[in-house]
Amino acid sequence: MTYCVGVRLDEGMIFASDSRTNAGVDNFAKFCKMTVFERKGERVIVLLSSGNLAGTQAIISVLTQRGEDPEGRASLWNARTMFDTVNLVSDAMRDIERRDAPFLEASRMSFNASFIVGGQIRGEGQRLFRIYAEGNFIEAGVDTPYIQTGETKYGKPLIDRVITGSTRLADAVKCILVSFDSTMRSNLSVGMPIDLICYERDSLEVRMRRRFAEGDSYFTSLHQSWSEGTRRVFRELPELVW
């Protein structure tokens, strides 16, 4: 299981992902699910991956290799728009599925990989997409400025209550981190470290990136303040009159 979130705001974008890839009784594993393709002043593209780790790693490797092609074929480095970028990711997903699916099916397994893709290319506004395992995709809009994958249900209510397109980046960051705290409290298959990027609109570079490991002082403080505040608000709720 995993939990990934992408948010598109008037001020910029937020990307966050957990790092847990396995949560057996005696086998906890972690791996970074965030990949950044950045050329300062030209483009910032962020991929958050969920699903089968072998599949998502293969897709990222294909995208990286195609970007290093000396013949300059279509890649994430020369895509003209974010829409073109998402199509390139979808093509890579389908290529890996065609290669691996028959062998997975022989073991009664299915290909399972999906991505949140967002960022900004010079000359275009910032955009945010979710690509499903089949390779088709949707784009975040005005009414729903965020996209989640993985274990979404525990963090979604908070995001729905707090985040709109006009929410300040600083406030949205706190909301997203609390949504991770709520998710991890309810589901052990989501776990730290948490990788976070806060992208400022039109900057065309990543200036704020942070990894929150177990015991991080800020995250611990946020967790304690949220828990205490929730209990305090609960006590202040009006009592039911029978």
Secondary structure as the mmCIF struct_conf table of DSSP 4:
data_model
#
loop_
_struct_conf.conf_type_id
_struct_conf.id
_struct_conf.beg_label_comp_id
_struct_conf.beg_label_asym_id
_struct_conf.beg_label_seq_id
_struct_conf.end_label_comp_id
_struct_conf.end_label_asym_id
_struct_conf.end_label_seq_id
STRN STRN1 TYR A 3 ARG A 8
BEND BEND1 ASP A 10 GLU A 11
STRN STRN2 GLY A 12 SER A 17
STRN STRN3 ARG A 20 GLY A 24
TURN_TY1_P TURN_TY1_P1 VAL A 25 ASP A 26
STRN STRN4 ASN A 27 LYS A 30
STRN STRN5 MET A 34 ARG A 39
TURN_TY1_P TURN_TY1_P2 LYS A 40 GLU A 42
STRN STRN6 ARG A 43 GLY A 51
HELX_RH_AL_P HELX_RH_AL_P1 LEU A 53 GLY A 67
TURN_TY1_P TURN_TY1_P3 GLU A 68 GLU A 68
TURN_TY1_P TURN_TY1_P4 PRO A 70 GLU A 71
BEND BEND2 ALA A 74 ALA A 74
TURN_TY1_P TURN_TY1_P5 LEU A 76 ASN A 78
BEND BEND3 ARG A 80 THR A 81
HELX_RH_AL_P HELX_RH_AL_P2 MET A 82 ALA A 106
TURN_TY1_P TURN_TY1_P6 SER A 107 ARG A 108
STRN STRN7 ALA A 113 ILE A 121
TURN_TY1_P TURN_TY1_P7 ARG A 122 GLY A 123
BEND BEND4 GLU A 124 GLU A 124
STRN STRN8 ARG A 127 ILE A 131
TURN_TY1_P TURN_TY1_P8 ALA A 133 GLU A 134
BEND BEND5 GLY A 135 GLY A 135
STRN STRN9 PHE A 137 GLU A 139
BEND BEND6 VAL A 142 ASP A 143
STRN STRN10 TYR A 146 GLY A 150
BEND BEND7 GLU A 151 GLU A 151
TURN_TY1_P TURN_TY1_P9 LYS A 153 GLY A 155
HELX_RH_AL_P HELX_RH_AL_P3 LYS A 156 VAL A 162
TURN_TY1_P TURN_TY1_P10 GLY A 165 SER A 166
HELX_RH_AL_P HELX_RH_AL_P4 LEU A 169 SER A 186
TURN_TY1_P TURN_TY1_P11 LEU A 188 SER A 189
BEND BEND8 VAL A 190 VAL A 190
BEND BEND9 MET A 192 MET A 192
STRN STRN11 ILE A 194 GLU A 200
TURN_TY1_P TURN_TY1_P12 ARG A 201 ASP A 202
BEND BEND10 GLU A 205 GLU A 205
STRN STRN12 MET A 208 PHE A 212
TURN_TY1_P TURN_TY1_P13 GLU A 214 GLY A 215
HELX_RH_AL_P HELX_RH_AL_P5 SER A 217 GLU A 236
BEND BEND11 LEU A 237 LEU A 237
HELX_LH_PP_P HELX_LH_PP_P1 PRO A 238 VAL A 241
#
